[in-house]
Amino acid sequence: MTSAAEREEFARWWATEGDWVEEPNQRRGGMSGVQRTQYNGKTVYVKRMTHHLFHSLRYPFGRPTIVREIDVIRDLEKAGVIVPKIVYGKAMKIDGEWRALLVTEDMAGFISIADWYEQHAKTPFSDELREGMLRAVAVAFKGMHSVKRQHGCCYVRHIYVRTDGKEQAGFLDLEKSRRRLCREKAIHHDFRQLEKYLDPIPRADWEKVKAYYRTL
Protein backbone atom coordinates (compact mmCIF):
# COMPACT_ATOMS: atom_id res chain seq x y z
CA MET A 1 0.00 0.00 0.00
CA THR A 2 1.44 3.35 -1.03
CA SER A 3 1.44 5.97 1.72
CA ALA A 4 0.37 9.60 1.29
CA ALA A 5 3.99 10.70 1.84
CA GLU A 6 5.19 8.39 -0.94
CA ARG A 7 2.54 9.71 -3.30
CA GLU A 8 3.50 13.30 -2.49
CA GLU A 9 7.20 12.62 -3.07
CA PHE A 10 6.42 10.95 -6.38
CA ALA A 11 4.25 13.89 -7.42
CA ARG A 12 7.03 16.37 -6.58
CA TRP A 13 9.55 14.53 -8.74
CA TRP A 14 7.01 14.07 -11.52
CA ALA A 15 6.46 17.83 -11.61
CA THR A 16 10.20 18.56 -11.88
CA GLU A 17 11.16 20.81 -14.78
CA GLY A 18 14.45 21.06 -16.67
CA ASP A 19 16.12 20.92 -20.07
CA TRP A 20 15.06 18.02 -22.24
CA VAL A 21 17.93 15.64 -22.95
CA GLU A 22 15.60 13.19 -24.64
CA GLU A 23 12.41 14.82 -25.88
CA PRO A 24 9.21 12.99 -24.86
CA ASN A 25 8.34 10.35 -27.41
CA GLN A 26 5.31 8.15 -27.75
CA ARG A 27 6.01 4.47 -28.29
CA ARG A 28 4.81 1.12 -27.08
CA GLY A 29 1.55 2.73 -26.04
CA GLY A 30 3.26 5.07 -23.60
CA MET A 31 5.54 8.10 -23.18
CA SER A 32 9.23 8.32 -22.36
CA GLY A 33 11.52 11.32 -21.87
CA VAL A 34 14.54 12.56 -19.91
CA GLN A 35 15.20 15.99 -18.42
CA ARG A 36 18.34 17.46 -16.85
CA THR A 37 17.95 19.60 -13.74
CA GLN A 38 19.63 20.49 -10.43
CA TYR A 39 19.06 18.83 -7.07
CA ASN A 40 20.99 19.64 -3.89
CA GLY A 41 23.64 21.39 -5.97
CA LYS A 42 24.18 18.45 -8.31
CA THR A 43 23.13 17.79 -11.89
CA VAL A 44 20.58 15.00 -12.10
CA TYR A 45 18.66 13.33 -14.90
CA VAL A 46 14.95 12.67 -14.51
CA LYS A 47 13.59 9.85 -16.67
CA ARG A 48 9.80 9.71 -16.88
CA MET A 49 7.75 6.93 -18.42
CA THR A 50 4.08 6.15 -18.70
CA HIS A 51 2.84 2.67 -19.49
CA HIS A 52 6.27 1.33 -20.48
CA LEU A 53 6.02 -2.27 -19.38
CA PHE A 54 7.84 -5.53 -19.92
CA HIS A 55 6.20 -8.92 -19.64
CA SER A 56 7.64 -12.19 -18.39
CA LEU A 57 6.53 -15.45 -16.82
CA ARG A 58 6.93 -13.80 -13.43
CA TYR A 59 5.06 -10.66 -14.51
CA PRO A 60 2.51 -11.78 -17.12
CA PHE A 61 0.47 -8.58 -16.68
CA GLY A 62 3.49 -6.35 -17.07
CA ARG A 63 5.97 -4.51 -14.89
CA PRO A 64 7.35 -0.98 -15.47
CA THR A 65 10.71 -1.14 -17.26
CA ILE A 66 12.12 1.52 -14.93
CA VAL A 67 11.65 -0.85 -11.97
CA ARG A 68 13.77 -3.39 -13.83
CA GLU A 69 16.40 -0.73 -14.59
CA ILE A 70 16.56 0.19 -10.90
CA ASP A 71 17.14 -3.47 -10.03
CA VAL A 72 19.87 -3.74 -12.68
CA ILE A 73 21.71 -0.60 -11.49
CA ARG A 74 21.70 -1.84 -7.90
CA ASP A 75 22.82 -5.28 -8.99
CA LEU A 76 25.74 -3.92 -11.02
CA GLU A 77 26.66 -1.47 -8.28
CA LYS A 78 27.08 -4.40 -5.89
CA ALA A 79 29.31 -6.08 -8.48
CA GLY A 80 31.56 -3.01 -8.55
CA VAL A 81 30.49 -1.83 -12.00
CA ILE A 82 30.34 1.94 -12.49
CA VAL A 83 26.74 2.99 -13.14
CA PRO A 84 24.73 6.17 -12.45
CA LYS A 85 23.92 6.74 -8.78
CA ILE A 86 20.20 6.56 -8.06
CA VAL A 87 18.70 9.58 -6.31
CA TYR A 88 15.08 8.43 -6.58
CA GLY A 89 13.22 5.68 -8.35
CA LYS A 90 9.66 4.47 -8.17
CA ALA A 91 6.71 3.28 -10.24
CA MET A 92 3.13 4.01 -9.32
CA LYS A 93 -0.29 3.35 -10.82
CA ILE A 94 -2.29 6.56 -11.06
CA ASP A 95 -5.82 6.59 -12.44
CA GLY A 96 -5.19 3.20 -14.02
CA GLU A 97 -1.97 4.32 -15.74
CA TRP A 98 1.51 3.16 -14.80
CA ARG A 99 3.88 6.07 -14.23
CA ALA A 100 7.54 5.53 -13.46
CA LEU A 101 10.45 7.75 -12.44
CA LEU A 102 14.19 7.22 -12.30
CA VAL A 103 16.38 10.09 -11.09
CA THR A 104 20.14 9.61 -11.33
CA GLU A 105 23.18 11.76 -10.67
CA ASP A 106 25.28 12.98 -13.56
CA MET A 107 28.38 10.82 -14.07
CA ALA A 108 30.69 13.76 -13.40
CA GLY A 109 34.06 13.44 -15.09
CA PHE A 110 32.84 10.78 -17.53
CA ILE A 111 32.17 11.23 -21.23
CA SER A 112 30.83 8.81 -23.80
CA ILE A 113 33.48 6.76 -25.52
CA ALA A 114 32.33 8.34 -28.80
CA ASP A 115 33.13 11.80 -27.39
CA TRP A 116 36.47 10.48 -26.14
CA TYR A 117 37.48 9.50 -29.67
CA GLU A 118 36.25 12.84 -31.00
CA GLN A 119 38.53 14.63 -28.54
CA HIS A 120 41.34 12.21 -29.35
CA ALA A 121 41.07 13.12 -33.05
CA LYS A 122 41.56 16.81 -32.20
CA THR A 123 44.15 16.50 -29.44
CA PRO A 124 45.54 12.97 -29.24
CA PHE A 125 45.78 11.38 -25.82
CA SER A 126 48.99 9.56 -24.90
CA ASP A 127 49.35 5.88 -25.80
CA GLU A 128 49.54 5.07 -22.10
CA LEU A 129 46.27 6.83 -21.36
CA ARG A 130 44.60 5.24 -24.36
CA GLU A 131 45.67 1.76 -23.26
CA GLY A 132 44.41 2.49 -19.75
CA MET A 133 41.05 3.55 -21.12
CA LEU A 134 40.72 0.39 -23.22
CA ARG A 135 41.57 -1.78 -20.24
CA ALA A 136 39.00 0.09 -18.13
CA VAL A 137 36.32 -0.73 -20.72
CA ALA A 138 37.31 -4.39 -20.53
CA VAL A 139 37.11 -4.29 -16.72
CA ALA A 140 33.61 -2.78 -16.88
CA PHE A 141 32.36 -5.46 -19.27
CA LYS A 142 33.97 -8.18 -17.18
CA GLY A 143 32.25 -6.93 -14.04
CA MET A 144 28.86 -6.85 -15.72
CA HIS A 145 29.22 -10.27 -17.29
CA SER A 146 30.59 -11.78 -14.06
CA VAL A 147 27.07 -11.57 -12.61
CA LYS A 148 25.66 -13.01 -15.85
CA ARG A 149 24.15 -9.71 -16.93
CA GLN A 150 24.10 -8.43 -20.48
CA HIS A 151 23.66 -4.76 -21.20
CA GLY A 152 20.99 -5.46 -23.77
CA CYS A 153 21.39 -2.11 -25.58
CA CYS A 154 25.14 -2.17 -26.06
CA TYR A 155 26.10 0.81 -28.22
CA VAL A 156 28.96 3.30 -28.01
CA ARG A 157 26.67 6.05 -26.67
CA HIS A 158 26.03 3.92 -23.57
CA ILE A 159 29.69 3.31 -22.68
CA TYR A 160 31.20 6.11 -20.58
CA VAL A 161 34.87 6.60 -19.73
CA ARG A 162 37.05 8.93 -17.69
CA THR A 163 40.76 9.48 -18.01
CA ASP A 164 41.38 12.46 -15.72
CA GLY A 165 43.64 10.84 -13.18
CA LYS A 166 42.31 7.30 -13.04
CA GLU A 167 41.08 5.42 -16.09
CA GLN A 168 37.56 4.12 -15.46
CA ALA A 169 34.57 3.01 -17.52
CA GLY A 170 30.91 2.37 -16.86
CA PHE A 171 27.49 2.07 -18.47
CA LEU A 172 24.28 4.05 -18.99
CA ASP A 173 20.76 3.17 -20.17
CA LEU A 174 20.30 -0.27 -18.64
CA GLU A 175 16.54 -0.69 -18.95
CA LYS A 176 16.95 -3.54 -21.47
CA SER A 177 19.52 -5.43 -19.42
CA ARG A 178 18.71 -9.00 -18.51
CA ARG A 179 20.32 -11.83 -16.61
CA ARG A 180 21.39 -14.86 -18.64
CA LEU A 181 21.72 -18.45 -17.48
CA CYS A 182 25.36 -18.48 -18.49
CA ARG A 183 27.93 -15.71 -18.80
CA GLU A 184 28.91 -16.72 -22.33
CA LYS A 185 25.48 -15.78 -23.67
CA ALA A 186 25.74 -12.31 -22.12
CA ILE A 187 29.21 -11.84 -23.61
CA HIS A 188 28.14 -13.02 -27.05
CA HIS A 189 25.06 -10.78 -27.12
CA ASP A 190 26.80 -7.57 -25.98
CA PHE A 191 29.92 -7.93 -28.10
CA ARG A 192 28.03 -8.92 -31.24
CA GLN A 193 25.62 -6.01 -30.80
CA LEU A 194 28.40 -3.47 -30.23
CA GLU A 195 30.45 -4.73 -33.17
CA LYS A 196 27.58 -4.01 -35.58
CA TYR A 197 27.92 -0.28 -34.87
CA LEU A 198 31.47 0.04 -33.55
CA ASP A 199 32.30 3.44 -35.09
CA PRO A 200 34.11 5.57 -33.91
CA ILE A 201 36.02 2.87 -31.98
CA PRO A 202 38.75 1.58 -34.30
CA ARG A 203 38.59 -2.17 -34.85
CA ALA A 204 42.17 -2.49 -33.57
CA ASP A 205 41.23 -0.80 -30.29
CA TRP A 206 38.20 -3.04 -29.86
CA GLU A 207 40.39 -6.10 -30.38
CA LYS A 208 42.62 -4.78 -27.59
CA VAL A 209 39.58 -4.45 -25.31
CA LYS A 210 38.73 -8.10 -25.96
CA ALA A 211 42.36 -9.12 -25.39
CA TYR A 212 42.35 -7.36 -22.00
CA TYR A 213 38.97 -8.94 -21.24
CA ARG A 214 40.36 -12.44 -21.78
CA THR A 215 43.23 -11.83 -19.35
CA LEU A 216 41.10 -10.50 -16.47
PEFENDA-V69109 format. One record per residue. N is the residue number from 1. SS is DSSP state (h for helix, s for strand, l for the rest). NEAR is the number of other C-alpha atoms within 12 Angstrom. Layout:
n = {N N}
ss = {SS SS}
near = {NEAR NEAR}
This chain:
n = {1 2 3 4 5 6 7 8 9 10 11 12 13 14 15 16 17 18 19 20 21 22 23 24 25 26 27 28 29 30 31 32 33 34 35 36 37 38 39 40 41 42 43 44 45 46 47 48 49 50 51 52 53 54 55 56 57 58 59 60 61 62 63 64 65 66 67 68 69 70 71 72 73 74 75 76 77 78 79 80 81 82 83 84 85 86 87 88 89 90 91 92 93 94 95 96 97 98 99 100 101 102 103 104 105 106 107 108 109 110 111 112 113 114 115 116 117 118 119 120 121 122 123 124 125 126 127 128 129 130 131 132 133 134 135 136 137 138 139 140 141 142 143 144 145 146 147 148 149 150 151 152 153 154 155 156 157 158 159 160 161 162 163 164 165 166 167 168 169 170 171 172 173 174 175 176 177 178 179 180 181 182 183 184 185 186 187 188 189 190 191 192 193 194 195 196 197 198 199 200 201 202 203 204 205 206 207 208 209 210 211 212 213 214 215 216}
ss = {l l l h h h h h h h h h h h l l l l s s s s s s s s s l l s s s s s s s s s s l l s s s s s s s s s l l s s l l l l l l l l s s h h h h h h h h h h h h h h l l l s s l l s s s s s s s s s l l s s s s s s s s s l l l l l s s h h h h h h h h h h l l l l h h h h h h h h h h h h h h h h h h h h l l s s l l l l l h h h s s s s l l l l l s s s s l l l l l l s s l l l h h h h h h h h h h h h h h l l l l l l h h h h h h h h h h h h h l}
near = {8 14 10 10 11 17 19 14 20 28 21 15 32 30 16 24 21 22 19 20 19 19 18 19 19 16 14 14 14 21 24 31 29 29 31 26 25 21 20 9 9 17 22 32 36 42 47 44 39 32 30 35 31 24 14 14 9 9 13 11 13 18 28 36 38 39 34 32 38 34 26 36 37 23 27 35 22 17 22 23 34 36 39 35 29 29 25 28 34 34 36 32 22 16 9 9 19 29 33 38 42 41 38 34 29 26 27 21 19 30 29 30 36 24 22 31 27 17 17 20 15 10 10 14 19 13 12 14 22 30 24 27 40 38 34 34 41 37 32 38 44 37 32 42 36 29 30 29 38 39 44 32 27 34 29 35 25 30 40 38 40 30 30 18 12 17 27 35 40 44 44 40 31 35 32 28 34 32 29 22 15 17 22 21 22 30 33 23 28 35 30 22 19 27 24 17 20 25 20 25 32 19 16 16 26 29 21 23 30 28 19 23 25 15 12 18}
